[in-house]
């Protein structure tokens, strides 16, 4: 029994180490999370792995690209417009891979520091309020769904690559295939980092809203129960409201930093998703031998890209939730209307908080060239449908 427990603990620690080092071998980060010290660490070896994995994946992409282009040149039935679309998609994918590698190398330290600071900030905030099951459950479901989509796309891409690869049992071929898949799906994991930070910021926004509602409830109850001076309650509510404003300002600064870091990554990822989805649909009707095979590939491809689009939509939905949290805060501040006219400190802070929310919300609605709401997702889907129909009609017309 002792041996079994020891073995189970050893396997558990080994599994935790694999998870901690997984992002390093993916080429996503040079940091791993140390549970003993409760922080992120890195060394020269992990930095070297980050560079080697990304360079090896980029080389594999460049080696596989000529074969794909040669296959397109040998197909004479391709319409000129469709051929142009395939070439644009290839160049856009290469540009996305190159930008993603530069994004990882350039902002690895910044993103990791942001995660650590947000973790410390949440611990500090939990000294003022307790965890709420409704908020935690809502955000946990979104995180689990995002996690499932992320690894589903990764596993499907890995399986399809190994199916098409020659001499799949060769060690060198296995390493090359894994490197090729990692470099192609790296941008999914980069956007997952983006989602993870938004997820933490947005949850704290909702906790601050609940905290302000609680302060307003206590202030109104105090005002209704006693007569005369409420100077102590005025100062207490004012200090709590000032603390909430200060925490909200810090979170918004993280949000603006994240917005500036990821705006071009989001734009390129969505453009690549649109072109890849459209050309994949056209590919099933050109490079297949039968209608049955075309239908099977179209169903499998449509499911994969539908989940991929859903993955991007979750990012939009989280951004939409973040912006909508400002409306909830403004409504929470209105709960002080019954007491803020007679309580000087509270009245001044409520006015300051309201002006801050109005000005800050305008700046958070944009992320570079893209609106951070569900309209971006609807525009993406309409563009995808239009682009696919035009290409298929052009091909059928020939």
RODO-2510 file (C-alpha; in nm, 4 decimals, decimal comma):
residues 398
     n   res          X          Y          Z
     1     x     0,0000     0,0000     0,0000
     2     x     0,2891     0,2323     0,0811
     3     x     0,4515     0,1502    -0,2522
     4     x     0,1269     0,2228    -0,4326
     5     x     0,0881     0,5613    -0,2623
     6     x     0,4505     0,6518    -0,3325
     7     x     0,4142     0,5514    -0,6974
     8     x     0,0945     0,7518    -0,7288
     9     x     0,2613     1,0609    -0,5817
    10     x     0,5606     1,0202    -0,8115
    11     x     0,3379     0,9862    -1,1174
    12     x     0,1370     1,2877    -1,0057
    13     x     0,4491     1,5028    -0,9692
    14     x     0,5790     1,3775    -1,3034
    15     x     0,2486     1,4707    -1,4695
    16     x     0,2600     1,8181    -1,3154
    17     x     0,6136     1,8655    -1,4457
    18     x     0,5049     1,7646    -1,7962
    19     x     0,2223     2,0180    -1,7848
    20     x     0,4584     2,2860    -1,6522
    21     x     0,7133     2,2227    -1,9276
    22     x     0,4616     2,1600    -2,2069
    23     x     0,4466     2,5226    -2,3176
    24     x     0,8257     2,5356    -2,3336
    25     x     0,8454     2,2388    -2,5713
    26     x     0,5593     2,3927    -2,7707
    27     x     0,7737     2,7009    -2,8284
    28     x     0,5149     2,9185    -2,6579
    29     x     0,7143     3,0383    -2,3585
    30     x     1,0487     3,0030    -2,1837
    31     x     0,8855     3,0111    -1,8379
    32     x     0,7485     2,7277    -1,6266
    33     x     0,5381     2,7578    -1,3127
    34     x     0,7114     2,6430    -0,9932
    35     x     0,4514     2,5395    -0,7353
    36     x     0,7027     2,5309    -0,4508
    37     x     0,7917     2,8998    -0,4985
    38     x     0,4506     2,9914    -0,6469
    39     x     0,5961     3,1904    -0,9361
    40     x     0,7225     3,1571    -1,2930
    41     x     1,0858     3,0724    -1,3581
    42     x     1,3151     3,0258    -1,6564
    43     x     1,6797     2,9522    -1,7286
    44     x     1,9183     2,9496    -2,0223
    45     x     1,8124     2,5983    -2,1271
    46     x     1,4431     2,6894    -2,1489
    47     x     1,5279     3,0012    -2,3518
    48     x     1,7343     2,7899    -2,5886
    49     x     1,4473     2,5424    -2,6342
    50     x     1,2128     2,8300    -2,7196
    51     x     1,4420     2,9483    -2,9993
    52     x     1,5251     2,5997    -3,1322
    53     x     1,1625     2,4787    -3,1452
    54     x     1,0401     2,7873    -3,3298
    55     x     1,3327     2,7944    -3,5736
    56     x     1,2947     2,4216    -3,6462
    57     x     0,9217     2,4602    -3,7062
    58     x     0,9795     2,7565    -3,9382
    59     x     1,2358     2,5558    -4,1386
    60     x     0,9907     2,2671    -4,1700
    61     x     0,7235     2,5067    -4,2927
    62     x     0,9593     2,6423    -4,5592
    63     x     1,0524     2,2871    -4,6663
    64     x     0,6913     2,1726    -4,6999
    65     x     0,5756     2,4859    -4,8801
    66     x     0,7410     2,4127    -5,2212
    67     x     0,5691     2,0717    -5,2342
    68     x     0,2323     2,2320    -5,1778
    69     x     0,2946     2,5001    -5,4397
    70     x     0,4069     2,2371    -5,6896
    71     x     0,0842     2,0478    -5,6323
    72     x    -0,1122     2,3632    -5,7107
    73     x     0,0846     2,4248    -6,0305
    74     x     0,0100     2,0754    -6,1574
    75     x    -0,3651     2,1258    -6,1287
    76     x    -0,4758     2,2865    -6,4534
    77     x    -0,8454     2,2942    -6,3704
    78     x    -0,8030     2,5701    -6,1143
    79     x    -0,9722     2,8966    -6,1941
    80     x    -0,7450     3,2029    -6,1952
    81     x    -0,9302     3,3569    -5,9016
    82     x    -0,9126     3,0363    -5,7015
    83     x    -0,5429     2,9939    -5,7754
    84     x    -0,4853     3,3504    -5,6587
    85     x    -0,6821     3,2798    -5,3394
    86     x    -0,4674     2,9745    -5,2626
    87     x    -0,1463     3,1721    -5,3095
    88     x    -0,2711     3,4590    -5,0932
    89     x    -0,3702     3,2128    -4,8219
    90     x    -0,0232     3,0519    -4,8271
    91     x     0,1539     3,3868    -4,7958
    92     x    -0,0834     3,4996    -4,5222
    93     x    -0,0223     3,1811    -4,3254
    94     x     0,3528     3,2265    -4,3548
    95     x     0,3227     3,5863    -4,2409
    96     x     0,1037     3,4752    -3,9472
    97     x     0,3617     3,2132    -3,8424
    98     x     0,6464     3,4643    -3,8647
    99     x     0,4513     3,7251    -3,6682
   100     x     0,3531     3,4686    -3,4034
   101     x     0,7150     3,3626    -3,3486
   102     x     0,8201     3,7267    -3,3122
   103     x     0,5235     3,7853    -3,0802
   104     x     0,6320     3,5011    -2,8526
   105     x     0,9978     3,6008    -2,8409
   106     x     0,9285     3,9710    -2,7955
   107     x     0,6482     3,9605    -2,5373
   108     x     0,7218     3,6395    -2,3464
   109     x     0,8614     3,8266    -2,0450
   110     x     0,5828     4,0878    -2,0514
   111     x     0,2978     3,8351    -2,0692
   112     x     0,4468     3,6201    -1,7918
   113     x     0,4931     3,9221    -1,5651
   114     x     0,1342     4,0242    -1,6362
   115     x     0,0116     3,6784    -1,5296
   116     x     0,2114     3,6924    -1,2061
   117     x     0,0926     4,0452    -1,1228
   118     x    -0,2702     3,9537    -1,1908
   119     x    -0,2357     3,6480    -0,9699
   120     x    -0,0996     3,8633    -0,6856
   121     x    -0,3690     4,1242    -0,7456
   122     x    -0,6432     3,8626    -0,7174
   123     x    -0,4973     3,7375    -0,3889
   124     x    -0,4972     4,0968    -0,2622
   125     x    -0,8573     4,1495    -0,3767
   126     x    -0,9721     3,8340    -0,1977
   127     x    -0,8820     4,0044     0,1293
   128     x    -1,1714     4,2463     0,0648
   129     x    -1,4336     4,0074    -0,0689
   130     x    -1,4962     3,6334    -0,0835
   131     x    -1,5297     3,4045    -0,3843
   132     x    -1,8790     3,3827    -0,5316
   133     x    -1,9980     3,0541    -0,6777
   134     x    -2,2064     3,2110    -0,9571
   135     x    -1,9124     3,4158    -1,0897
   136     x    -1,6602     3,1340    -1,0548
   137     x    -1,8897     2,8807    -1,2247
   138     x    -1,9662     3,1107    -1,5159
   139     x    -1,6018     3,1826    -1,5899
   140     x    -1,4886     2,8249    -1,5241
   141     x    -1,7264     2,6920    -1,7925
   142     x    -1,5873     2,9382    -2,0466
   143     x    -1,2307     2,8409    -1,9574
   144     x    -1,3043     2,4677    -1,9900
   145     x    -1,4733     2,5195    -2,3272
   146     x    -1,1769     2,7210    -2,4504
   147     x    -0,9379     2,4527    -2,3255
   148     x    -1,1325     2,1804    -2,5056
   149     x    -1,1372     2,3705    -2,8363
   150     x    -0,7673     2,4484    -2,8099
   151     x    -0,6519     2,0890    -2,7684
   152     x    -0,9118     1,9485    -3,0068
   153     x    -0,7710     2,1648    -3,2862
   154     x    -0,4160     2,0710    -3,1899
   155     x    -0,4841     1,6966    -3,1799
   156     x    -0,6816     1,6978    -3,5075
   157     x    -0,4011     1,8885    -3,6837
   158     x    -0,1439     1,6449    -3,5438
   159     x    -0,3415     1,3369    -3,6541
   160     x    -0,4005     1,4708    -4,0060
   161     x    -0,0320     1,5579    -4,0448
   162     x     0,0798     1,2086    -3,9426
   163     x    -0,1727     1,0494    -4,1786
   164     x    -0,0360     1,2369    -4,4778
   165     x     0,3329     1,2019    -4,3868
   166     x     0,5487     0,9321    -4,5523
   167     x     0,7579     0,6985    -4,3373
   168     x     0,5647     0,7983    -4,0279
   169     x     0,7506     0,5563    -3,7966
   170     x     1,0871     0,7226    -3,8499
   171     x     1,2109     0,9115    -3,5425
   172     x     1,3282     1,2011    -3,7555
   173     x     0,9931     1,2141    -3,9383
   174     x     0,8059     1,2154    -3,6062
   175     x     1,0153     1,5064    -3,4775
   176     x     0,9663     1,6962    -3,8035
   177     x     0,5901     1,6400    -3,8009
   178     x     0,5574     1,7556    -3,4413
   179     x     0,7646     2,0661    -3,5186
   180     x     0,5520     2,1387    -3,8255
   181     x     0,2268     2,1043    -3,6304
   182     x     0,3551     2,3144    -3,3395
   183     x     0,4503     2,6049    -3,5620
   184     x     0,1125     2,5917    -3,7388
   185     x    -0,0991     2,5840    -3,4226
   186     x     0,1229     2,8171    -3,2206
   187     x    -0,1057     3,1115    -3,2852
   188     x    -0,3960     2,9210    -3,1214
   189     x    -0,1941     2,8947    -2,8023
   190     x    -0,0838     3,2582    -2,8235
   191     x    -0,4475     3,3657    -2,8436
   192     x    -0,5198     3,1347    -2,5513
   193     x    -0,2747     3,3432    -2,3463
   194     x    -0,4720     3,6480    -2,4558
   195     x    -0,7969     3,4835    -2,3457
   196     x    -0,6481     3,3685    -2,0150
   197     x    -0,5494     3,7220    -1,9147
   198     x    -0,8845     3,8674    -2,0250
   199     x    -1,0536     3,5899    -1,8288
   200     x    -0,8738     3,6951    -1,5090
   201     x    -0,9340     4,0678    -1,5653
   202     x    -1,3023     4,0259    -1,6473
   203     x    -1,3698     3,8056    -1,3433
   204     x    -1,2139     4,0690    -1,1163
   205     x    -1,4286     4,3359    -1,2822
   206     x    -1,7408     4,1434    -1,1819
   207     x    -1,6100     4,0939    -0,8281
   208     x    -1,5528     4,4689    -0,7979
   209     x    -1,9091     4,5276    -0,9159
   210     x    -2,0449     4,2924    -0,6488
   211     x    -1,8236     4,4606    -0,3889
   212     x    -1,9653     4,8038    -0,4774
   213     x    -2,3207     4,6655    -0,4575
   214     x    -2,2432     4,5339    -0,1105
   215     x    -2,1030     4,8717     0,0023
   216     x    -2,4125     5,0512    -0,1319
   217     x    -2,6409     4,8087     0,0504
   218     x    -2,4577     4,8649     0,3793
   219     x    -2,4584     5,2433     0,3321
   220     x    -2,8333     5,2541     0,2592
   221     x    -2,9054     5,0300     0,5559
   222     x    -2,7007     5,2571     0,7842
   223     x    -2,8737     5,5688     0,6518
   224     x    -3,2170     5,4148     0,7092
   225     x    -3,1401     5,2926     1,0615
   226     x    -2,9897     5,6019     1,2216
   227     x    -3,0382     5,9755     1,2250
   228     x    -2,7852     6,2526     1,2545
   229     x    -2,4238     6,2351     1,1429
   230     x    -2,2967     5,9398     0,9452
   231     x    -1,9410     6,0603     0,9154
   232     x    -1,7861     5,7250     1,0067
   233     x    -1,9932     5,5364     0,7500
   234     x    -1,9261     5,8079     0,4927
   235     x    -1,5506     5,7690     0,5390
   236     x    -1,5716     5,3887     0,5400
   237     x    -1,7820     5,3699     0,2222
   238     x    -1,5616     5,6341     0,0601
   239     x    -1,2439     5,4395     0,1399
   240     x    -1,3931     5,1183     0,0033
   241     x    -1,5089     5,2951    -0,3125
   242     x    -1,1657     5,4540    -0,3563
   243     x    -1,0019     5,1119    -0,3212
   244     x    -1,2391     4,9715    -0,5854
   245     x    -1,1574     5,2587    -0,8201
   246     x    -0,7848     5,2027    -0,7720
   247     x    -0,8133     4,8272    -0,8401
   248     x    -1,0301     4,8884    -1,1442
   249     x    -0,7770     5,1370    -1,2796
   250     x    -0,4953     4,8837    -1,2424
   251     x    -0,6976     4,6198    -1,4261
   252     x    -0,7732     4,8636    -1,7070
   253     x    -0,4036     4,9387    -1,7450
   254     x    -0,3369     4,5670    -1,7880
   255     x    -0,6205     4,5551    -2,0392
   256     x    -0,4816     4,8440    -2,2442
   257     x    -0,1355     4,6850    -2,2444
   258     x    -0,2848     4,3571    -2,3610
   259     x    -0,4800     4,5394    -2,6288
   260     x    -0,1674     4,7039    -2,7709
   261     x     0,0344     4,3814    -2,7608
   262     x    -0,2198     4,1549    -2,9316
   263     x    -0,4045     4,3816    -3,1762
   264     x    -0,2079     4,2761    -3,4865
   265     x    -0,1991     3,9130    -3,3771
   266     x    -0,5783     3,9120    -3,3580
   267     x    -0,6124     4,0794    -3,6977
   268     x    -0,3774     3,8363    -3,8745
   269     x    -0,5332     3,5350    -3,7008
   270     x    -0,8815     3,6262    -3,8178
   271     x    -0,7712     3,7015    -4,1715
   272     x    -0,5869     3,3691    -4,1887
   273     x    -0,8914     3,1901    -4,0500
   274     x    -1,1174     3,3394    -4,3190
   275     x    -0,8862     3,2586    -4,6093
   276     x    -0,7989     2,9106    -4,4796
   277     x    -1,1624     2,8179    -4,4274
   278     x    -1,2613     2,9378    -4,7746
   279     x    -0,9730     2,7706    -4,9579
   280     x    -1,0281     2,4464    -4,7628
   281     x    -1,3889     2,4350    -4,8810
   282     x    -1,2747     2,4904    -5,2389
   283     x    -0,9967     2,2324    -5,1963
   284     x    -1,2504     1,9571    -5,1241
   285     x    -1,4192     2,0144    -5,4627
   286     x    -1,0999     2,0309    -5,6695
   287     x    -0,8477     1,7829    -5,5272
   288     x    -1,0847     1,4936    -5,4549
   289     x    -1,1732     1,1998    -5,6795
   290     x    -1,5422     1,1558    -5,5967
   291     x    -1,8442     1,3414    -5,4623
   292     x    -1,8506     1,1126    -5,1581
   293     x    -1,4932     1,2024    -5,0712
   294     x    -1,5701     1,5714    -5,1210
   295     x    -1,8673     1,5516    -4,8874
   296     x    -1,6682     1,3675    -4,6183
   297     x    -1,3846     1,6188    -4,6344
   298     x    -1,6227     1,9133    -4,6411
   299     x    -1,8076     1,7870    -4,3312
   300     x    -1,4843     1,7235    -4,1408
   301     x    -1,3341     2,0543    -4,2512
   302     x    -1,6513     2,2472    -4,1744
   303     x    -1,6674     2,0990    -3,8240
   304     x    -1,3032     2,1825    -3,7545
   305     x    -1,3292     2,5386    -3,8802
   306     x    -1,6633     2,5873    -3,7094
   307     x    -1,4962     2,4997    -3,3799
   308     x    -1,2045     2,7234    -3,4699
   309     x    -1,4416     3,0111    -3,5371
   310     x    -1,6178     2,9344    -3,2100
   311     x    -1,2766     2,9523    -3,0428
   312     x    -1,2279     3,3041    -3,1824
   313     x    -1,5843     3,3946    -3,0868
   314     x    -1,5164     3,3101    -2,7215
   315     x    -1,2451     3,5773    -2,7237
   316     x    -1,4988     3,8263    -2,8611
   317     x    -1,7550     3,7165    -2,6053
   318     x    -1,5102     3,7667    -2,3195
   319     x    -1,4248     4,1137    -2,4513
   320     x    -1,7966     4,1865    -2,4758
   321     x    -1,8452     4,0753    -2,1160
   322     x    -1,5616     4,3055    -2,0096
   323     x    -1,7164     4,6087    -2,1776
   324     x    -2,0621     4,5213    -2,0402
   325     x    -1,9194     4,5072    -1,6883
   326     x    -1,8839     4,8872    -1,7093
   327     x    -2,2625     4,9161    -1,7409
   328     x    -2,3009     4,6979    -1,4312
   329     x    -2,0626     4,9226    -1,2394
   330     x    -2,2543     5,2342    -1,3430
   331     x    -2,5785     5,0746    -1,2243
   332     x    -2,4092     4,9749    -0,8969
   333     x    -2,2996     5,3358    -0,8399
   334     x    -2,6612     5,4492    -0,8772
   335     x    -2,7435     5,2518    -0,5623
   336     x    -2,5669     5,5287    -0,3692
   337     x    -2,8171     5,7925    -0,4862
   338     x    -3,0069     5,7757    -0,1607
   339     x    -2,7095     5,8751     0,0543
   340     x    -2,4447     6,0403    -0,1624
   341     x    -2,6190     6,3800    -0,1659
   342     x    -2,5659     6,4190     0,2096
   343     x    -2,2361     6,2281     0,2386
   344     x    -1,9672     6,4527     0,0939
   345     x    -1,6809     6,2039     0,0546
   346     x    -1,9008     5,9380    -0,1013
   347     x    -2,0653     6,1871    -0,3370
   348     x    -1,7300     6,3088    -0,4674
   349     x    -1,5969     5,9567    -0,5235
   350     x    -1,9162     5,8463    -0,7004
   351     x    -1,8863     6,1371    -0,9419
   352     x    -1,5201     6,0591    -1,0033
   353     x    -1,5902     5,6890    -1,0556
   354     x    -1,8737     5,7615    -1,3033
   355     x    -1,6615     5,9968    -1,5130
   356     x    -1,3776     5,7455    -1,5111
   357     x    -1,6053     5,4641    -1,6346
   358     x    -1,7479     5,6768    -1,9179
   359     x    -1,4045     5,7790    -2,0455
   360     x    -1,2378     5,4403    -2,0019
   361     x    -1,5121     5,2420    -2,1725
   362     x    -1,4641     5,4309    -2,4992
   363     x    -1,0956     5,3327    -2,5081
   364     x    -1,1670     4,9662    -2,4370
   365     x    -1,4087     4,9182    -2,7258
   366     x    -1,1331     4,8981    -2,9860
   367     x    -0,8392     4,6624    -3,0298
   368     x    -0,6379     4,8053    -3,3128
   369     x    -0,8323     4,7642    -3,6351
   370     x    -1,1008     4,5382    -3,4823
   371     x    -1,4032     4,6094    -3,2665
   372     x    -1,3970     4,4020    -2,9511
   373     x    -1,7557     4,2773    -2,9615
   374     x    -1,9722     4,0172    -3,1314
   375     x    -2,0027     4,2227    -3,4488
   376     x    -1,6492     4,1181    -3,5363
   377     x    -1,7547     3,7533    -3,5218
   378     x    -2,0653     3,8115    -3,7364
   379     x    -1,8571     4,0054    -3,9873
   380     x    -1,6080     3,7189    -3,9949
   381     x    -1,8789     3,4632    -4,0725
   382     x    -2,0421     3,6753    -4,3444
   383     x    -1,7038     3,7383    -4,5074
   384     x    -1,6273     3,3667    -4,4988
   385     x    -1,9588     3,2757    -4,6637
   386     x    -1,9269     3,5440    -4,9315
   387     x    -1,5665     3,4574    -5,0106
   388     x    -1,6423     3,0837    -5,0411
   389     x    -1,9453     3,1344    -5,2663
   390     x    -1,7534     3,3633    -5,5014
   391     x    -1,4647     3,1164    -5,5362
   392     x    -1,6887     2,8136    -5,5913
   393     x    -1,8999     2,9983    -5,8491
   394     x    -1,5855     3,1091    -6,0312
   395     x    -1,4566     2,7512    -6,0369
   396     x    -1,7902     2,6040    -6,1537
   397     x    -1,8098     2,8689    -6,4245
   398     x    -1,4991     2,7279    -6,5899
***
